[in-house]
Amino acid sequence: MKKTLIMATILVGVMFLTTGCISMQTGNSGNSKIADMDSAEAYVVGTTTLASVQDEIGATQLIFEKEDGATKYVWQSEEGSVSAFGLPFVGGVNHETDRHTLALTFDAKDILIAKSFKTGDYQDPDVAKMHNQLMKNFIGN
């Protein structure tokens, strides 16, 4: 009887350790109006102004001055989740990012000259470059 109880306890412990699964939502960040967008069709190259975009979706802090005198504005909304599964220290980790990125470039007269709208795990190249530079400055390299 004692051996059976010990074996049952060991079996339950092994099952508990091998079937671990953790899931965590990392939440929403960024512009909620961008999160609801499906495309950038409302913004017309040659017609749309910076003021009209800012009236509609608000301002952004992601602003990049270009060498040709144009200015690129990037709005983002991001929701992420992380899940871990499998044996402790052996299992896998899955990170998913649902990001909406709207990048609009305006000329010196604040008229739209280029636009881009991407979803998924995409990051705008100028934003990625800025993040990399901030990380280098933070760690001192």
N, C-alpha and C positions, 0 to 999 in steps of 0.2 A: 504494500500500500504506500509506504514512504517513497519507494523508487518511482511509482507511478505519479505521485504528487510532484516530485522533483522534476521528472521528465515533462509533465504538463506545464509547470512553471517555466522551464527552459524553452519549451516550444512556443508559449505565449510571448515570452521575451524576444525570441528570434523573429517571430511574426511582426511584433511591434517595431523592431529595428529595421526590418527589411521593407516595410510598406510605408515608410515615411513620405509625406508629401506636404509641401508648404506653398501657399500662393499668397501674393501680396499685390494690391493695387497701389501704385505710387501717386495716383491722383492727377488732377487737371492743373495745368499751368498755362499762362499766356492769354491770348485774346479769345474770348468765348465766341465772338462773331466769326472768327476764322474757323473755329472748330465746326461750325454749322455750314460752312461753304462746301460746295461740290466742284466749283470751277471759278475762274477769274473772268468769265465772259462779260460781266457787267462793266468791266474796265476796258475802254477802247483806246488803243494806241493812237496818238495824234489828237485825241479829244478830251479824255479824262484829265482832270487837274488834281494836284496834290490836295488842295483844300477840300474838294468834293469827297475824296477817299477818306481823309481824316474826319470829315463831318459824319461819314457813314460808319466807319469802323474804329475811329479813335486814332490817337498818336501811337508811335512805336519808339522804343529806345534803340532799336537796331538800325542805325543810319550809317551808310558808307559813302564817302565822297570818292568819286571816280576821277581818274586822271584827265578824262575828256571834259570835265566840268559838270557831268551829270551826277545825280545823287540817287543812290539805291536805298529803298526803305523795305525792311523785312518784318512781316508780322507772323507770329507763330502761335500755335496752340498745341499742347502736347499732353497725352495721357499715356501712362506706361504701366506695365505689370511685370512682376518677377515671380517665377515659380521654380521650386526645387523639388526633385523627386528621386526616388531610388534609395540605394544603400547609403548610410551616412558616410561622407567623405569619398564616395565612389559615384554617386548619382549625378544627374545632369542638372544644369541650370538653364532656364529659358527666360530670356528678357525680350519683351515685345514693346515697341513704341508705336503709338498711333499719333503721328505728328502731321499737322496741316501747316504748310509754309507758303505764304504769299509774298512774292518779291516783286516790287514795282520800281522801275527806274524812271526818273523824271529829268528832263533837260533843265537848263538854267532858268527857263520861264515857267517851271513847274508843270509842264505838259508831259503826259505819259509817253515814253519812247520804247519801253520794253516791259514785259510782264512774264511771270512764271508762277504756277500754282502746282505744288506737289503734295502728295500724301504718303503716309507710311513711315519708314525709317530713314527718310531722306533728310539731309541737313544742308542748307544753303552753303555754298563754298565760302562766302565772306563770313558767315556766322561761325563756321567751323574754324576758319583761320583765326578769328577773334578769340574763340574758346582756347585754341592751342596756344596762342600768345599769352592769354591770361594764365593758363596753367604753367607755362614756362616761367613767367614772372613770379608766380606763387611759389614754385619750388626752387627758384633761384638759378635757373639755367639760362 
